[in-house]
């Protein structure tokens, strides 16, 4: 089953009286267990595409199928539950909850999924070790470096074993070396867990790691190794 | 997300901006303290008034129909002749007996009291009562109030003994002989006129005669009243004490005497009657049950006499008026404070939503439902309300303790002596529960709109927020 399948998806934003077509009749399929990178210039529509794949936005037209389910017409609560089960997010600004420790940030999706406490502990500890933050679980985000925060965010995105992890410019706020380490970590975890990862990035070192590259411009896919249905 | 995790997150969010949370809490604490202190002060006044009225005239009174409205100056037309039987029936009634603390008759009468030695006379409102029973009624103190009531010294005194108000003593020129404190008596106008025109030797003789008069004789006054048949009747009375009645208007007119003396003055040799039978209950809450039974008893066994049962609120309209006045003031203050707290918390929560927009987007993205966001902010408000209420309650109790032990006094309008300023906060469960529930309610209402706004944010817009 393909984790992501888009059919003739369009999305228009209304900025005052002006209509901006962010995506125009986009169709694509992303294969399972691949590290897919979406690239393109600013304003090309890659974040919109990622938002639609992540089910945090809805298309104006077309069909979005994630993990085998058409999501574009799902009710809001059902869509929230769907995201909690099937999708993990890594954000450019890490977006950790500052009042929670690293451990609690990673644990949060499991609380939403009502996972039993013992199982939560096991999974969180395993991921803390996996992302190289052993011994830093009690630290608040403010006490961690940018790279460490992004590691926490990656652990949070993976802790509930989603089918799909989406990362929007995950290295944009990191120095080159830390960015490379983060991409290497994502790659490693993606391999180990067989999860599909879709990354939106300008960063050439991220693009270099891609199993599949999608280039987008003016709301349309112009170059892709993924299967594109015209 | 379980409740523990939710409250933990809510509490940490509150602690995130401690200064703002503290300022919000301070508004709540000041507001709740003000409400509780004023409510406690109001309760103290009302309980004090109720205690005073119940001590003096009981919870319920049986009167001849129409006496309360029209019969005040005509005791003879509204007398209850069968009063001993009615009192016995009440005392023997199996329903009423456990409720009743005291049943006692009284006879109110008007007349003119004169101190002819001093050449002065004044209108008086007198009451004839059974002194021992009236004194026992003064012991009623269901609310543990500071009681200003002192027993009448009529119990065991001679048949002609009377107690008068200190204001009346002043008007009757009896301050010196009765040792009334703080009593500056002006010479009566008639006496003054008389002495101005008299020769010096006559004045000296008069002063000498007056000084030689025995003290026992100098406290005697005459009371002129109208009998049941309309004839004037006079009784020579011995004033044994002047008593400050608290309210000046009453203090200037008050006279208490033995019931038998009052009956002799009004009814002479005719069968005696009373104008009221006071029924004092153990607790005010028993009033509806006692009243129902009393009306049934009077209707069945004493239907020949047109009697009615009046409660202390009807007999003392000032109680209801004070309650209403202070109630409206309390309501005004509560609403004012409620609105201030409403906007303060609304502003705090609104700012929190704005500051945490990106976080809201993140939580929604990773799967928290809109209702979860709403619940999170409502939880924060609930915690604010609970902490603010607890701190406000503690503050009010501490200030109430300080006030109650300060010894501060004030003289209410129309009163002739000062009362201790007391506030009943801790002992007033309805006030405590009402104020705290109200404060938490206001907190939740004020958080509702920001919480709704947070829950309705579009995820992509929230994540884009800077």
Interface residues (C-beta under 8 A of the other chain):
Chain A: X51 X54 X56 X57 X76 X77 X80 X81 X83 X84 X85 X88 X89 X91 X93 X95 X97 X98 X99 X100 X108 X109 X111 X112 X113 X114 X156
Chain B: X1 X2 X5 X9 X12 X13 X15 X16 X358 X359 X361 X362 X363 X364 X365 X366 X367 X368 X369 X370 X371 X372 X458 X459 X460 X463
